[in-house]
Amino acid sequence: MNQEIQPVKSAQIAIVDDNEAVCRSLSLLLRAKGYGVSVYDSGLTFLGRGVAPDFDCVLIDFKMAPHDGFELLREMRERGETMPAIMITGWQSNDLEEQARNAGFEDLIYKPMLDDTLIEALDQVLSH
C-alpha cells in the first residue's frame, strides 16, 4: 500500500549554516513552499536566540565553527530541545550517515541538494 505523505505547510523551520549563500537559497526555497523560516549563521547564534521560537524542524550544517553539527545537536538535546533535526553537508564520508543517525539526526542531505530531496525529507520528518 502506497501512502501519500501530506506536507505540513506553515511549519517553522530553522536553518543553521555559516554559508550565507546556502542560507539564502534554502530560505527562498522553503518560503516559496509555504514554510516559515528563521536563519542562524552559527550554532552559537542559534543557541543564544533567547526566547526560543517553536521550530518544527532544524536544518543543521555539519561543518561550522566553533560548533559542528554534532556538537550543536548534542547541546540542543542537553537543553531539552526535542525538535527533529536534519543534517546538511557538502562533505562526503563513508560513515557520516551512520554517525548522523546515531547522533540523533532524522536524515542527512548532501549539498548541493535537489529542491525535491530537501522538501521530501522535511515532509517525511514533519509527518511524524
DSSP file (Angstrom, degrees, kcal/mol; ACC not computed):
  #  RESIDUE AA STRUCTURE BP1 BP2  ACC     N-H-->O    O-->H-N    N-H-->O    O-->H-N    TCO  KAPPA ALPHA  PHI   PSI    X-CA   Y-CA   Z-CA
    1    1 A M              0   0    0      0, 0.0     2,-0.7     0, 0.0     0, 0.0   0.000 360.0 360.0 360.0 129.9    0.0    0.0    0.0
    2    2 A N        -     0   0    0      2,-0.0     2,-0.6     0, 0.0     0, 0.0  -0.859 360.0-163.6 -98.6 117.5    1.4    3.4   -1.0
    3    3 A Q        -     0   0    0     -2,-0.7     2,-0.3     2,-0.0     0, 0.0  -0.896  13.9-136.1-106.1 123.6    0.6    6.1    1.5
    4    4 A E        -     0   0    0     -2,-0.6     2,-0.5     1,-0.0    -2,-0.0  -0.596  16.4-132.9 -78.4 134.0    1.0    9.7    0.3
    5    5 A I        -     0   0    0     -2,-0.3   119,-0.1     1,-0.0   118,-0.1  -0.766  14.3-142.6 -88.7 124.1    2.7   11.9    2.8
    6    6 A Q        -     0   0    0     -2,-0.5     2,-0.0   117,-0.1    -1,-0.0  -0.770  20.7-125.1 -87.5 121.8    0.9   15.2    3.3
    7    7 A P        -     0   0    0      0, 0.0     2,-1.0     0, 0.0   116,-0.1  -0.336  13.0-128.7 -66.1 148.0    3.3   18.1    3.8
    8    8 A V    >   -     0   0    0    114,-0.1     3,-0.9     2,-0.0     2,-0.1  -0.823  31.2-164.5 -96.8  96.9    2.9   20.2    6.8
    9    9 A K  T 3   +     0   0    0     -2,-1.0    26,-0.2     1,-0.2    25,-0.1  -0.433  69.5  33.3 -82.7 161.4    2.8   23.8    5.5
   10   10 A S  T 3  S+     0   0    0     24,-1.8    -1,-0.2     1,-0.3    25,-0.2   0.522  84.1 147.9  66.1   9.4    3.3   26.8    7.7
   11   11 A A    <   -     0   0    0     -3,-0.9    25,-2.6     1,-0.1     2,-0.6  -0.429  52.0-118.0 -65.4 149.3    5.7   24.6    9.7
   12   12 A Q  E     -a   36   0A   0     23,-0.2    44,-3.1    42,-0.1    45,-1.2  -0.833  32.7-170.6 -97.3 120.7    8.5   26.7   11.2
   13   13 A I  E     -ab  37  57A   0     23,-3.2    25,-2.1    -2,-0.6     2,-0.4  -0.923  10.4-153.9-115.9 133.3   12.0   25.7   10.0
   14   14 A A  E     -ab  38  58A   0     43,-2.2    45,-3.4    -2,-0.4     2,-0.5  -0.887   6.7-158.4-102.4 137.4   15.3   26.9   11.4
   15   15 A I  E     -ab  39  59A   0     23,-2.7    25,-3.0    -2,-0.4     2,-0.6  -0.975   7.3-173.9-114.5 124.1   18.4   26.9    9.2
   16   16 A V  E     +ab  40  60A   0     43,-3.1    45,-2.7    -2,-0.5     2,-0.3  -0.923  30.2 130.6-120.4 104.2   21.8   26.8   10.9
   17   17 A D        -     0   0    0     23,-2.0     6,-0.1    -2,-0.6    47,-0.1  -0.981  51.4-144.6-155.2 138.5   24.6   27.2    8.4
   18   18 A D  S    S+     0   0    0     -2,-0.3     2,-0.7    45,-0.2    23,-0.1   0.413  78.9  92.7 -88.1   3.4   27.6   29.5    8.2
   19   19 A N     >  -     0   0    0      1,-0.2     4,-2.4     2,-0.0     5,-0.2  -0.870  62.1-159.9-100.1 112.1   27.4   29.8    4.4
   20   20 A E  H  > S+     0   0    0     -2,-0.7     4,-2.6     1,-0.2     5,-0.2   0.866  90.3  52.8 -59.9 -39.3   25.3   32.9    3.5
   21   21 A A  H  > S+     0   0    0      2,-0.2     4,-2.5     1,-0.2    -1,-0.2   0.899 109.7  48.4 -65.4 -40.5   24.5   31.7    0.0
   22   22 A V  H  > S+     0   0    0      2,-0.2     4,-2.8     1,-0.2     5,-0.3   0.936 112.4  49.0 -64.0 -46.0   23.2   28.4    1.3
   23   23 A C  H  X S+     0   0    0     -4,-2.4     4,-2.5     1,-0.2    -2,-0.2   0.921 112.2  48.5 -59.0 -44.7   21.1   30.1    3.9
   24   24 A R  H  X S+     0   0    0     -4,-2.6     4,-2.4    -5,-0.2    -2,-0.2   0.934 114.2  44.2 -63.4 -46.9   19.7   32.5    1.3
   25   25 A S  H  X S+     0   0    0     -4,-2.5     4,-2.3     2,-0.2    -2,-0.2   0.908 115.8  46.8 -68.6 -41.1   18.8   29.8   -1.2
   26   26 A L  H  X S+     0   0    0     -4,-2.8     4,-2.8    -5,-0.2     5,-0.3   0.914 112.3  51.3 -65.1 -41.1   17.3   27.4    1.4
   27   27 A S  H  X S+     0   0    0     -4,-2.5     4,-2.5    -5,-0.3     5,-0.2   0.930 111.1  47.1 -61.1 -46.6   15.3   30.3    2.9
   28   28 A L  H  X S+     0   0    0     -4,-2.4     4,-2.1    -5,-0.2    -1,-0.2   0.924 114.1  48.1 -61.6 -44.8   13.9   31.3   -0.5
   29   29 A L  H  X S+     0   0    0     -4,-2.3     4,-1.3     2,-0.2    -2,-0.2   0.948 114.1  44.8 -61.0 -50.2   13.0   27.7   -1.4
   30   30 A L  H  <>S+     0   0    0     -4,-2.8     5,-2.6     1,-0.2     4,-0.2   0.891 113.0  49.8 -67.0 -39.6   11.3   27.0    1.9
   31   31 A R  H ><5S+     0   0    0     -4,-2.5     3,-1.4    -5,-0.3    -1,-0.2   0.899 108.5  53.9 -64.4 -38.8    9.4   30.2    2.0
   32   32 A A  H 3<5S+     0   0    0     -4,-2.1    -1,-0.2     1,-0.3    -2,-0.2   0.800 107.3  52.4 -63.9 -27.9    8.2   29.6   -1.6
   33   33 A K  T 3<5S-     0   0    0     -4,-1.3    -1,-0.3    -3,-0.2    -2,-0.2   0.418 127.2 -99.3 -89.4   0.8    6.9   26.2   -0.4
   34   34 A G  T < 5S+     0   0    0     -3,-1.4   -24,-1.8     1,-0.3     2,-0.2   0.537  77.4 134.0  98.8   7.1    4.9   27.7    2.4
   35   35 A Y      < -     0   0    0     -5,-2.6     2,-0.4   -26,-0.2    -1,-0.3  -0.612  55.9-123.7 -88.7 149.7    7.3   27.2    5.4
   36   36 A G  E     -a   12   0A   0    -25,-2.6   -23,-3.2    -2,-0.2     2,-0.4  -0.747  35.9-160.5 -83.3 141.0    8.2   29.8    8.0
   37   37 A V  E     -a   13   0A   0     -2,-0.4     2,-0.4   -25,-0.2   -23,-0.2  -0.980  22.0-177.2-134.1 136.3   12.0   30.2    8.1
   38   38 A S  E     -a   14   0A   0    -25,-2.1   -23,-2.7    -2,-0.4     2,-0.4  -0.996  18.6-150.9-126.3 137.8   14.5   31.6   10.6
   39   39 A V  E     -a   15   0A   0     -2,-0.4     2,-0.4   -25,-0.2   -23,-0.2  -0.899  12.2-175.5-115.9 136.6   18.2   31.7    9.7
   40   40 A Y  E     -a   16   0A   0    -25,-3.0   -23,-2.0    -2,-0.4     3,-0.0  -0.996  18.3-151.8-130.0 134.4   21.2   31.4   12.0
   41   41 A D  S    S+     0   0    0     -2,-0.4     2,-0.3   -25,-0.2   -25,-0.1   0.428  77.5  12.3 -89.6   2.0   24.8   31.8   10.9
   42   42 A S  S  > S-     0   0    0      1,-0.1     4,-2.0    22,-0.1     5,-0.1  -0.983  74.7-107.7-164.4 163.8   26.3   29.6   13.6
   43   43 A G  H  > S+     0   0    0     24,-0.3     4,-2.9    -2,-0.3     5,-0.2   0.872 119.4  55.3 -63.6 -37.0   25.4   27.2   16.4
   44   44 A L  H  > S+     0   0    0      2,-0.2     4,-2.0     1,-0.2    -1,-0.2   0.909 107.2  49.0 -63.3 -42.0   26.2   29.8   18.9
   45   45 A T  H  4 S+     0   0    0      2,-0.2    -1,-0.2     1,-0.2    -2,-0.2   0.918 113.1  47.9 -62.4 -43.1   23.7   32.2   17.4
   46   46 A F  H >< S+     0   0    0     -4,-2.0     3,-1.3     1,-0.2    -2,-0.2   0.941 113.6  45.9 -63.5 -47.5   21.1   29.5   17.3
   47   47 A L  H 3< S+     0   0    0     -4,-2.9     3,-0.3     1,-0.3    -1,-0.2   0.796 113.4  51.0 -66.6 -27.8   21.8   28.5   20.9
   48   48 A G  T 3< S+     0   0    0     -4,-2.0    -1,-0.3    -5,-0.2    -2,-0.2   0.125  72.1 118.8 -95.0  21.3   21.8   32.2   22.0
   49   49 A R    <   -     0   0    0     -3,-1.3     2,-0.2     1,-0.2    -1,-0.2   0.444  64.4-144.0 -72.5   2.4   18.5   33.1   20.4
   50   50 A G  S    S+     0   0    0     -3,-0.3     2,-0.5     2,-0.1    -1,-0.2  -0.518  75.7  29.9  76.4-136.5   16.8   34.0   23.7
   51   51 A V  S    S-     0   0    0     -2,-0.2    -3,-0.0    -3,-0.1     0, 0.0  -0.453  95.7-128.2 -61.3 112.2   13.2   33.1   23.9
   52   52 A A        -     0   0    0     -2,-0.5    -1,-0.1    -5,-0.1     2,-0.1  -0.478  13.6-139.2 -73.3 119.1   13.2   30.1   21.7
   53   53 A P        -     0   0    0      0, 0.0     2,-0.8     0, 0.0    -1,-0.1  -0.428  32.7-100.7 -67.2 153.4   10.6   30.1   19.0
   54   54 A D        -     0   0    0     -2,-0.1     2,-0.4     2,-0.0   -42,-0.1  -0.684  43.7-168.5 -79.8 112.6    8.9   26.8   18.5
   55   55 A F        -     0   0    0     -2,-0.8   -42,-0.2     1,-0.1     3,-0.1  -0.804  21.5-155.4-100.6 144.6   10.5   25.1   15.4
   56   56 A D  S    S-     0   0    0    -44,-3.1     2,-0.3    -2,-0.4   -43,-0.2   0.678  81.7  -3.0 -87.8 -20.5    9.1   22.1   13.8
   57   57 A C  E     -b   13   0A   0    -45,-1.2   -43,-2.2    26,-0.2     2,-0.4  -0.962  62.3-144.7-164.8 152.4   12.5   21.1   12.4
   58   58 A V  E     -bc  14  85A   0     26,-2.0    28,-2.5    -2,-0.3     2,-0.6  -0.994   7.4-149.9-127.6 132.9   16.0   22.4   12.2
   59   59 A L  E     -bc  15  86A   0    -45,-3.4   -43,-3.1    -2,-0.4     2,-0.5  -0.897  22.4-168.5 -98.2 122.0   18.4   22.1    9.3
   60   60 A I  E     -bc  16  87A   0     26,-2.8    28,-2.6    -2,-0.6   -43,-0.2  -0.951  17.4-133.7-122.5 125.2   22.0   22.0   10.6
   61   61 A D  E     - c   0  88A   0    -45,-2.7    28,-0.2    -2,-0.5     3,-0.1  -0.453  13.4-141.2 -68.8 145.9   25.2   22.2    8.6
   62   62 A F  S    S+     0   0    0     26,-1.7     7,-2.6     1,-0.2     2,-0.9   0.956  86.3  50.4 -73.4 -52.8   27.8   19.6    9.5
   63   63 A K  S    S+     0   0    0      5,-0.2     2,-0.3     6,-0.1   -45,-0.2  -0.773  73.2 128.2-100.0 100.7   31.0   21.8    9.2
   64   64 A M        -     0   0    0     -2,-0.9   -22,-0.1    -3,-0.1     5,-0.0  -0.942  50.5 -92.0-139.4 161.7   30.7   25.0   11.2
   65   65 A A  S    S+     0   0    0     -2,-0.3   -22,-0.1     1,-0.1    -2,-0.0  -0.961  96.5   3.4-122.1 145.5   32.9   26.7   13.8
   66   66 A P  S    S+     0   0    0      0, 0.0     2,-0.5     0, 0.0    -1,-0.1  -0.985 136.5  34.3 -83.0 -14.5   33.0   26.7   16.7
   67   67 A H  S    S-     0   0    0      4,-0.1   -24,-0.3    -4,-0.0     2,-0.1  -0.858  70.7-154.4 -98.9 128.7   30.2   24.1   16.9
   68   68 A D     >  -     0   0    0     -2,-0.5     4,-2.5    -5,-0.1    -5,-0.2  -0.449  41.1 -92.3 -85.4 176.4   29.9   21.4   14.2
   69   69 A G  H  > S+     0   0    0     -7,-2.6     4,-2.4     1,-0.2     5,-0.2   0.861 125.7  51.9 -59.0 -38.4   26.5   19.9   13.6
   70   70 A F  H  > S+     0   0    0     -8,-0.3     4,-2.4     2,-0.2    -1,-0.2   0.925 110.9  47.3 -64.9 -44.1   27.1   17.1   16.0
   71   71 A E  H  > S+     0   0    0      2,-0.2     4,-2.5     1,-0.2    -2,-0.2   0.907 111.8  51.0 -64.2 -41.2   28.1   19.4   18.9
   72   72 A L  H  X S+     0   0    0     -4,-2.5     4,-2.5     2,-0.2    -2,-0.2   0.941 111.0  47.0 -62.6 -46.9   25.1   21.7   18.2
   73   73 A L  H  X S+     0   0    0     -4,-2.4     4,-2.5     1,-0.2    -1,-0.2   0.910 111.5  52.0 -62.7 -40.9   22.6   18.8   18.2
   74   74 A R  H  X S+     0   0    0     -4,-2.4     4,-2.3     1,-0.2    -1,-0.2   0.929 111.4  46.8 -60.3 -45.5   24.1   17.4   21.4
   75   75 A E  H  X S+     0   0    0     -4,-2.5     4,-1.5     2,-0.2    -1,-0.2   0.881 110.5  53.0 -65.5 -37.4   23.9   20.9   23.1
   76   76 A M  H  <>S+     0   0    0     -4,-2.5     5,-2.5     1,-0.2     3,-0.3   0.941 110.6  46.6 -60.7 -46.5   20.3   21.3   21.9
   77   77 A R  H ><5S+     0   0    0     -4,-2.5     3,-1.4     1,-0.2    -2,-0.2   0.882 108.6  55.1 -65.4 -37.9   19.3   17.9   23.4
   78   78 A E  H 3<5S+     0   0    0     -4,-2.3    -1,-0.2     1,-0.3    -2,-0.2   0.821 106.6  52.6 -62.8 -29.9   21.1   18.7   26.7
   79   79 A R  T 3<5S-     0   0    0     -4,-1.5    -1,-0.3    -3,-0.3    -2,-0.2   0.467 123.9-106.8 -83.3  -2.7   19.0   21.9   26.9
   80   80 A G  T < 5 +     0   0    0     -3,-1.4     2,-0.5     1,-0.3    -3,-0.2   0.567  68.9 148.4  89.0   9.2   15.8   19.8   26.4
   81   81 A E      < +     0   0    0     -5,-2.5    -1,-0.3    -6,-0.2    -2,-0.1  -0.687  18.1 176.0 -80.7 122.5   15.1   20.8   22.8
   82   82 A T        +     0   0    0     -2,-0.5    -1,-0.1    -3,-0.1     3,-0.1   0.337  26.7 132.9-111.9   4.8   13.5   17.9   21.1
   83   83 A M        -     0   0    0      1,-0.1   -26,-0.2    -7,-0.1   -27,-0.1  -0.244  66.2 -99.0 -57.9 145.8   12.7   19.2   17.6
   84   84 A P        -     0   0    0      0, 0.0   -26,-2.0     0, 0.0     2,-0.4  -0.331  40.6-153.7 -63.9 149.5   13.7   16.9   14.8
   85   85 A A  E     -c   58   0A   0     19,-0.4    21,-3.3   -28,-0.2    22,-0.7  -0.982  11.7-162.7-131.1 139.8   17.0   17.8   13.1
   86   86 A I  E     -cd  59 107A   0    -28,-2.5   -26,-2.8    -2,-0.4     2,-0.4  -0.985  18.5-137.8-118.9 128.9   18.3   17.1    9.5
   87   87 A M  E     -cd  60 108A   0     20,-2.4    22,-2.8    -2,-0.4     2,-0.4  -0.703  16.4-166.7 -85.6 135.9   22.0   17.4    8.8
   88   88 A I  E     +cd  61 109A   0    -28,-2.6   -26,-1.7    -2,-0.4     2,-0.3  -0.977  18.5 159.5-119.7 138.2   23.0   19.1    5.6
   89   89 A T  E     - d   0 110A   0     20,-2.1    22,-3.7    -2,-0.4   -28,-0.0  -0.999  45.8-153.9-157.5 152.2   26.6   18.8    4.4
   90   90 A G  S    S+     0   0    0     -2,-0.3     2,-0.3    20,-0.2    20,-0.1   0.423  73.8 102.3 -99.5  -5.1   28.9   19.1    1.4
   91   91 A W        -     0   0    0      5,-0.0     2,-0.5     2,-0.0    20,-0.1  -0.611  61.3-149.8 -83.2 137.5   31.3   16.6    3.0
   92   92 A Q        +     0   0    0     -2,-0.3     2,-0.3    18,-0.1     3,-0.1  -0.920  26.3 157.0-108.3 132.6   31.4   13.1    1.8
   93   93 A S    >   -     0   0    0     -2,-0.5     3,-0.7     1,-0.1     4,-0.5  -0.981  44.7-128.7-153.2 143.2   32.3   10.3    4.1
   94   94 A N  T 3  S+     0   0    0     -2,-0.3     4,-0.2     1,-0.2     3,-0.1   0.845 110.0  30.1 -62.0 -34.6   31.5    6.6    4.1
   95   95 A D  T 3> S+     0   0    0      1,-0.1     4,-2.5     2,-0.1    -1,-0.2   0.315  88.5 100.7-111.1   9.3   30.2    6.5    7.7
   96   96 A L  H <> S+     0   0    0     -3,-0.7     4,-2.8     1,-0.2     5,-0.2   0.899  82.3  52.3 -63.8 -40.5   28.8   10.1    8.0
   97   97 A E  H  > S+     0   0    0     -4,-0.5     4,-2.4     2,-0.2    -1,-0.2   0.925 111.7  46.3 -62.6 -43.2   25.2    9.0    7.5
   98   98 A E  H  > S+     0   0    0     -4,-0.2     4,-2.6     2,-0.2    -1,-0.2   0.915 113.1  49.8 -64.4 -42.4   25.5    6.3   10.2
   99   99 A Q  H  X S+     0   0    0     -4,-2.5     4,-1.8     2,-0.2    -2,-0.2   0.914 110.6  50.6 -61.4 -42.4   27.2    8.8   12.6
  100  100 A A  H  X>S+     0   0    0     -4,-2.8     5,-2.6     2,-0.2     4,-0.8   0.925 112.1  45.8 -63.2 -45.4   24.4   11.3   11.9
  101  101 A R  H ><5S+     0   0    0     -4,-2.4     3,-0.8     1,-0.2    -1,-0.2   0.915 112.2  51.2 -64.4 -42.1   21.7    8.8   12.7
  102  102 A N  H 3<5S+     0   0    0     -4,-2.6    -1,-0.2     1,-0.2    -2,-0.2   0.824 107.5  54.1 -64.4 -30.4   23.4    7.6   15.8
  103  103 A A  H 3<5S-     0   0    0     -4,-1.8    -1,-0.2    -5,-0.2    -2,-0.2   0.660 128.2 -96.9 -77.5 -16.0   23.8   11.2   17.0
  104  104 A G  T <<5S+     0   0    0     -3,-0.8   -19,-0.4    -4,-0.8     2,-0.2   0.481  72.9 144.7 114.0   4.6   20.0   11.7   16.6
  105  105 A F      < -     0   0    0     -5,-2.6    -1,-0.3    -6,-0.2   -19,-0.2  -0.542  43.7-145.7 -73.4 141.5   19.6   13.4   13.2
  106  106 A E  S    S-     0   0    0    -21,-3.3     2,-0.3    -2,-0.2   -20,-0.2   0.805  76.2  -7.6 -74.5 -30.7   16.5   12.3   11.3
  107  107 A D  E     -d   86   0A   0    -22,-0.7   -20,-2.4    -7,-0.1     2,-0.4  -0.967  58.1-134.2-159.0 166.2   18.2   12.5    7.9
  108  108 A L  E     -d   87   0A   0     -2,-0.3     2,-0.4   -22,-0.2   -20,-0.2  -0.998  19.4-171.7-132.4 127.0   21.3   13.5    6.1
  109  109 A I  E     -d   88   0A   0    -22,-2.8   -20,-2.1    -2,-0.4     2,-0.3  -0.980  15.8-137.9-123.7 130.2   21.2   15.5    2.9
  110  110 A Y  E     -d   89   0A   0     -2,-0.4   -20,-0.2   -22,-0.2   -18,-0.1  -0.671  31.0 -96.1 -89.8 139.2   24.3   16.2    0.8
  111  111 A K  S    S+     0   0    0    -22,-3.7     2,-0.1    -2,-0.3     3,-0.0  -0.697 106.8  49.2 -88.7 148.6   24.9   19.6   -0.8
  112  112 A P  S    S-     0   0    0      0, 0.0     2,-0.3     0, 0.0    -1,-0.1   0.559  90.2-175.9 -71.2 139.1   24.4   20.6   -3.5
  113  113 A M        -     0   0    0     -2,-0.1     2,-0.3    -4,-0.1    -2,-0.1  -0.712  28.0-116.1-105.5 152.9   20.9   19.2   -2.9
  114  114 A L     >  -     0   0    0     -2,-0.3     4,-1.8     1,-0.1     3,-0.3  -0.662  26.2-125.2 -80.6 142.6   18.0   19.0   -5.2
  115  115 A D  H  > S+     0   0    0     -2,-0.3     4,-2.5     1,-0.2     5,-0.2   0.911 111.2  52.8 -54.6 -44.7   15.0   21.0   -4.1
  116  116 A D  H  > S+     0   0    0      1,-0.2     4,-2.7     2,-0.2    -1,-0.2   0.861 104.3  56.5 -62.1 -35.6   12.7   18.0   -4.2
  117  117 A T  H  > S+     0   0    0     -3,-0.3     4,-2.0     2,-0.2    -1,-0.2   0.930 110.8  43.3 -61.8 -46.1   15.1   16.0   -2.0
  118  118 A L  H  X S+     0   0    0     -4,-1.8     4,-2.7     2,-0.2    -2,-0.2   0.935 114.9  48.2 -66.1 -46.9   15.0   18.6    0.8
  119  119 A I  H  X S+     0   0    0     -4,-2.5     4,-2.9     1,-0.2     5,-0.2   0.904 111.9  49.9 -63.1 -41.2   11.2   19.1    0.6
  120  120 A E  H  X S+     0   0    0     -4,-2.7     4,-2.3    -5,-0.2    -1,-0.2   0.915 111.6  48.6 -63.1 -42.3   10.6   15.3    0.6
  121  121 A A  H  X S+     0   0    0     -4,-2.0     4,-2.5    -5,-0.2    -2,-0.2   0.925 113.8  46.5 -63.9 -44.3   12.9   14.9    3.7
  122  122 A L  H  X S+     0   0    0     -4,-2.7     4,-3.1     2,-0.2     5,-0.2   0.940 112.4  49.3 -62.8 -47.0   11.2   17.7    5.5
  123  123 A D  H  X S+     0   0    0     -4,-2.9     4,-1.2     1,-0.2    -1,-0.2   0.881 111.6  50.4 -60.9 -37.6    7.7   16.5    4.7
  124  124 A Q  H  < S+     0   0    0     -4,-2.3     4,-0.3    -5,-0.2     3,-0.3   0.945 114.3  43.2 -64.3 -48.5    8.7   13.0    5.9
  125  125 A V  H >< S+     0   0    0     -4,-2.5     3,-1.1     1,-0.2    -2,-0.2   0.904 115.2  49.0 -64.4 -42.1   10.1   14.3    9.2
  126  126 A L  H 3< S+     0   0    0     -4,-3.1    -1,-0.2     1,-0.2    -2,-0.2   0.687 100.4  65.1 -75.1 -17.4    7.1   16.7    9.7
  127  127 A S  T 3<        0   0    0     -4,-1.2    -1,-0.2    -3,-0.3    -2,-0.2   0.576 360.0 360.0 -82.3  -6.9    4.5   14.0    9.0
  128  128 A H    <         0   0    0     -3,-1.1    -1,-0.2    -4,-0.3    -2,-0.2   0.445 360.0 360.0 -93.3 360.0    5.6   12.0   12.1
